[in-house]
Every structure is written in structure tokens, then in C-alpha cells.
Amino acid sequence: MDEEALKKYKKSFQISDEVMEFARGFAKENAKVIDIADNIEDKIKSLGGKPAFPVNISINEIAAHYTPDTDDVLVLQAGNLVKVDIGVHVDGYIVDRAFSVFIGHKSHPLIDATDKAVKEAVNVVKPGVKVSEVSEVIADVIDSFGFNPIQNLCGHGLDRYVQHAPPTIPNGRNTSSEKIQAGKAIAVEVFATDGSGSVKESSPTLIYRYLQDKSVRLMEARKILEVAREGFEGLPFAKRWLSKVASGPKLDIALRQLMDVGALEAYPVLKEEAGGIVAQTETTIIVE
């Protein structure tokens, strides 16, 4: 990794440190999810970074990809296990981090499991280590708490303007012989559950990403495609970020048209398939 890239990663880390602490202060009982997301994203910008993706605020059996809509009325309640997933980038150099909180309580065994699994996985990530070795450490820790790793969610590499890049680091045991490379940014991301250990796509879909230009009929769809292409630098964006372009049924129809022609990629909400509660912890490291 060259000096300029490392400098910008360090800036993203510095911003994310402050934003993570800021975000923890908002994740409390009676807080509106839309207020949490808007405040976190505004904080990232005020510190000189940009959101690498919409803030994910996923509750209980929802593991990932929930970000509030414009008119969202969801409020955090005592007993919610809440995941807050935050991405920061400076000039495309992304730091991806997440924490979980158990509203109204100091902690939860699932959170203890994911926190410990990330800590121990980070300790073994170094050049030449196999992906399967990192995954085994994660699985061993989660097993020791009596929970299940979510098998179809993974840690991942980070490239410039690319949120999910090789290598893929599954939470569960595997036989991958791929090795960790020096000079790589890695998001060590752990999900644990008291459910079956698998997630499925569900509704709603509130996050999208630009894929390619396509001919579309609706004026609103053409405007959305232009904004998606030029405004978000190829990174995921929230439906609510499009409120100045279109709203209500017109926005929904335009997004559906863009999906139908393959212009956008969708990120549906992911739920634990057996309805189990999910915790998430994530950090980003530079392999040196």
C-alpha cells in the first residue's frame, strides 16, 4: 500500500473513531432510527469524510441492510438488540465498522460473543494466514458462547470505492486455502445468533447501488440514474437520499424500473431465517 493510500485510510480511521463514539450516544431507548442515521451521516461529513454506505440500524432478527426511509417512525425500545453499521471513506478509502447495543441493558451474551470473536480474529490476521484459519477462530469463539455464527454473512476485503472486495472471510468454518495478503484493508465482521445461523432476503429494500446506464422511460428514473452514477461514486446509497429527486409512488416506480433493466443493484433487508436475535461487531485493519 502506497503512502498516499495509507494516509487516507488513517484519516478515515480517525473520523470513524469519533463517529463511533458519537453514534453510541444516540443508540438509546426512545431514539428515532431516522434521527440516529441522519446525525451519524452528518457527523461523518462534518469531519471531512463521506458515508461509504447508508448507516445500517438493524434490530433483533434483522441482521443487516436496514436503513431508515424518509418518513420512518421506528423508535428504539428497551430490550432491542441493535446493530449500528457505519462506513466512512476519504477519497474512496473505506473504513467499515459496527457495534451492537442491548437497549436498556449493559450488554448481552451475543454482543460479548461477537466482540470477543472480532478481537481474537484480528490477532491472527497477518500475511500468509489462510482465510479458513481466521474463520475457525471466529467460529470457535461463537461456539464457546453457545451461539451460531451466521454462515452466509462474511468479513471482506476493502478496495478503493469498493465496499466488498476479496478476500471473503466467512463467519463459519470452511476449507478455503486463500491467504491474507500484506498491504490489504480487511473488514473483520462477525455476526452471531441464537437462531439457525443463516439469513434470508426480506423486505423492505432501502439501499441500492449504481451498476450501469440503461435506457429508461420515466423522467424520475433517468434523474435517479444520473444522481446514482455521479453522486455516490459507485458506493451504496439510501432511498431517502433521493428525496430531492422524487418521492412517494413515483420514487418507488422509478426504482423498480431501474431494477428491472439492471441499472441498479438492490440490498434487501437480511433477516435471520429462524427469527433468532443477531449481534454484529466489525472493525477494519490494514494487514502489515
Secondary structure, 3 states (H helix, E strand, C coil): CCHHHHHHHHHHHHHHHHHHHHHHHHCCCCCEHHHHHHHHHHHHHHCCCEECCCCEEEECCEEECCCCCCCCCCECCCCCEEEEEEEEEECCEEEEEEEEEECCCCCCHHHHHHHHHHHHHHHHCCCCCEHHHHHHHHHHHHHHCCCEECCCCEEEEEECCEEEEEEEEECCCCCCCCECCCCCEEEEEEEEECCCCCEEEEEEEEEEEECCCCCCCCHHHHHHHHHHHHHCCCCCEEHHHHCCCCCHHHHHHHHHHHHHCCCEEEEEEEEECCCCCEEEEEEEEECC
